Amino acid sequence: MKDRKLATRYAGALLAALPDPALGGKIEQLLNALAEAMEQDPTVRDALADPGLPRSARLQALYGLSRQQGLPVEFERFLETVVDHGRVAQLPAIAAMYRELRERALGVVPAVMTTAVPLEGDLRERARQALERLTGKRVRLDCEVDPSLLGGAVTRIGSTVYDGSLRTQLSSLRHRMDQE
C-alpha cells in the first residue's frame, strides 16, 4: 500500500507538471522502458539506485535518455526529484501508476480477459470492441491464459466481472438440474 501511495504521488505530480499532455505517451514509453530494464537487469537497477554512485553520474544517464527522446525539462526535474529523494528503485511502480493515471485522464479503462487459450489478433480486437460497446468507454485489453477455464472467457473491468466461462455455465446447469 505504501509503495502504491508513493507511486501515485510521484506519477500524479509528473502528469500535472507536463506543459503539453501530448508528451504523455513518449514519457510513458520511456518510464516503461526504464522500469523494464530495472526489473530485468539487476545491474541497471543497482547502478541507478546506488547512493554510492555520484548523483551527477546517475542524473547524466537519465538525462541522456530523456534528451534522446526529446522530452521537456519538466521531465528532467522529475528525474532529479526521484534521484534526490532516493526513489529510483520505485521507478517501476511509478511507471505503472503513471500509465494508470494517464489512461484515466484520457477516459481509457483497463480490462483483463482470461481465456483457456491465447486470443489471436482479430479475435482479441473484436473482444476489445465488444467491451468498448458494453462500457461506452475506450478499453485497454490485457489478455491472460488459464487452461483450467476449459472454454469461454472471464473479463474483469474495474470491480465488475463478466463470467462467460464454460466452468461457470456447467456449474449453473448442474445447479439447475439439482433443483429440478
C-alpha positions as CSV (number, residue, x, y, z in Angstrom):
1,M,0.0,0.0,0.0
2,K,2.8,2.4,0.9
3,D,4.5,1.9,-2.5
4,R,1.3,2.4,-4.3
5,K,0.6,5.6,-2.4
6,L,4.1,6.9,-3.1
7,A,4.0,5.9,-6.8
8,T,0.6,7.7,-7.1
9,R,2.1,10.9,-5.7
10,Y,5.1,10.9,-8.0
11,A,3.1,9.9,-11.1
12,G,0.4,12.5,-10.4
13,A,3.0,15.2,-9.9
14,L,4.7,14.3,-13.1
15,L,1.4,14.3,-15.0
16,A,0.4,17.6,-13.6
17,A,3.8,19.2,-14.4
18,L,3.7,18.4,-18.1
19,P,3.5,21.5,-20.3
20,D,1.9,19.5,-23.1
21,P,-0.3,16.5,-22.4
22,A,0.6,15.2,-25.9
23,L,4.1,14.3,-24.5
24,G,2.5,11.9,-22.0
25,G,2.8,9.0,-24.4
26,K,6.5,9.5,-25.0
27,I,7.1,9.9,-21.3
28,E,5.1,6.7,-20.6
29,Q,7.2,4.8,-23.1
30,L,10.5,6.0,-21.5
31,L,9.2,5.2,-18.0
32,N,8.1,1.7,-19.1
33,A,11.5,1.1,-20.8
34,L,13.3,2.2,-17.6
35,A,11.1,0.0,-15.5
36,E,11.5,-3.0,-17.7
37,A,15.3,-2.5,-17.7
38,M,15.4,-2.2,-14.0
39,E,13.3,-5.3,-13.4
40,Q,15.1,-7.5,-15.9
41,D,18.7,-6.4,-15.3
42,P,19.8,-6.0,-11.6
43,T,23.0,-4.2,-12.7
44,V,20.9,-1.4,-14.2
45,R,18.7,-1.2,-11.1
46,D,21.7,-1.2,-8.8
47,A,23.6,1.4,-10.8
48,L,20.7,3.8,-10.9
49,A,19.6,3.3,-7.3
50,D,23.1,3.1,-5.8
51,P,23.6,6.1,-3.4
52,G,27.4,5.4,-3.6
53,L,27.4,6.3,-7.3
54,P,27.6,10.1,-7.6
55,R,24.3,11.9,-8.1
56,S,25.7,13.6,-11.2
57,A,26.5,10.3,-12.9
58,R,23.1,8.9,-12.2
59,L,21.4,12.0,-13.4
60,Q,23.5,12.2,-16.6
61,A,22.5,8.7,-17.5
62,L,18.8,9.6,-17.0
63,Y,19.1,13.0,-18.7
64,G,20.7,11.3,-21.7
65,L,17.7,9.0,-22.1
66,S,15.3,12.0,-21.7
67,R,17.1,14.2,-24.2
68,Q,17.4,11.4,-26.7
69,Q,13.6,11.2,-26.7
70,G,13.2,15.0,-26.9
71,L,11.4,15.2,-23.6
72,P,10.8,18.5,-21.8
73,V,12.9,19.9,-18.9
74,E,10.0,19.2,-16.6
75,F,10.7,15.5,-17.0
76,E,14.3,16.1,-16.1
77,R,13.2,17.9,-13.0
78,F,11.0,14.9,-12.1
79,L,14.0,12.6,-12.5
80,E,16.1,14.9,-10.3
81,T,13.5,14.7,-7.6
82,V,13.3,10.9,-7.9
83,V,17.1,10.7,-7.5
84,D,17.4,13.3,-4.8
85,H,14.7,11.6,-2.6
86,G,16.2,8.1,-3.1
87,R,13.2,6.8,-5.0
88,V,14.9,5.4,-8.1
89,A,14.1,1.8,-7.0
90,Q,10.4,2.8,-7.1
91,L,10.5,3.8,-10.8
92,P,8.8,0.6,-11.9
93,A,5.8,1.3,-9.6
94,I,5.8,4.9,-10.6
95,A,5.7,3.9,-14.3
96,A,2.7,1.6,-13.7
97,M,0.9,4.3,-11.8
98,Y,1.7,6.9,-14.4
99,R,0.1,4.7,-17.0
100,E,-3.0,4.2,-14.9
101,L,-3.4,7.9,-14.1
102,R,-2.8,8.9,-17.7
103,E,-5.3,6.4,-19.0
104,R,-7.9,7.5,-16.5
105,A,-7.4,11.1,-17.7
106,L,-7.9,10.0,-21.3
107,G,-11.0,8.0,-20.4
108,V,-9.5,4.6,-21.0
109,V,-10.5,1.8,-18.8
110,P,-8.3,-1.3,-18.3
111,A,-9.8,-4.7,-18.7
112,V,-8.4,-8.2,-18.2
113,M,-9.8,-11.1,-20.2
114,T,-8.9,-14.6,-19.1
115,T,-9.4,-17.4,-21.6
116,A,-8.4,-21.1,-21.9
117,V,-6.2,-20.4,-24.9
118,P,-4.4,-17.3,-26.2
119,L,-6.6,-14.8,-28.1
120,E,-5.1,-14.1,-31.5
121,G,-5.1,-10.7,-33.3
122,D,-8.6,-10.4,-34.9
123,L,-10.4,-12.2,-32.1
124,R,-8.6,-10.0,-29.5
125,E,-9.6,-6.8,-31.4
126,R,-13.2,-7.9,-31.7
127,A,-13.3,-8.7,-27.9
128,R,-11.9,-5.2,-27.2
129,Q,-14.5,-3.6,-29.5
130,A,-17.3,-5.5,-27.8
131,L,-16.1,-4.4,-24.4
132,E,-16.0,-0.8,-25.6
133,R,-19.6,-1.1,-26.7
134,L,-20.5,-2.6,-23.4
135,T,-18.8,0.0,-21.3
136,G,-19.2,3.0,-23.6
137,K,-15.5,3.8,-23.0
138,R,-12.2,3.2,-24.6
139,V,-10.7,-0.1,-23.3
140,R,-7.1,-1.3,-22.9
141,L,-7.4,-5.0,-23.0
142,D,-4.9,-7.3,-21.4
143,C,-5.3,-11.0,-22.0
144,E,-4.3,-13.8,-19.7
145,V,-4.5,-17.6,-20.2
146,D,-5.9,-20.1,-17.7
147,P,-6.3,-23.6,-19.2
148,S,-8.5,-24.6,-16.2
149,L,-11.3,-22.5,-17.7
150,L,-11.9,-25.2,-20.4
151,G,-13.6,-22.6,-22.7
152,G,-15.2,-19.2,-22.7
153,A,-13.8,-16.2,-21.0
154,V,-13.8,-14.3,-17.7
155,T,-13.4,-10.5,-18.1
156,R,-12.7,-8.0,-15.3
157,I,-13.3,-4.3,-15.8
158,G,-12.7,-2.4,-12.6
159,S,-14.6,-4.3,-9.9
160,T,-17.1,-5.8,-12.4
161,V,-16.6,-9.4,-13.5
162,Y,-18.3,-10.8,-16.6
163,D,-18.0,-14.6,-16.3
164,G,-18.8,-16.4,-19.5
165,S,-16.6,-19.4,-18.8
166,L,-17.6,-22.9,-19.6
167,R,-16.9,-23.9,-16.0
168,T,-19.4,-21.4,-14.7
169,Q,-22.0,-22.4,-17.3
170,L,-21.6,-26.1,-16.4
171,S,-21.9,-25.2,-12.7
172,S,-25.0,-23.2,-13.3
173,L,-26.5,-26.1,-15.4
174,R,-25.6,-28.6,-12.6
175,H,-27.3,-26.3,-10.0
176,R,-30.5,-26.1,-12.1
177,M,-30.6,-29.8,-12.6
178,D,-30.1,-30.5,-8.9
179,Q,-33.1,-28.2,-8.1
180,E,-35.4,-30.0,-10.5
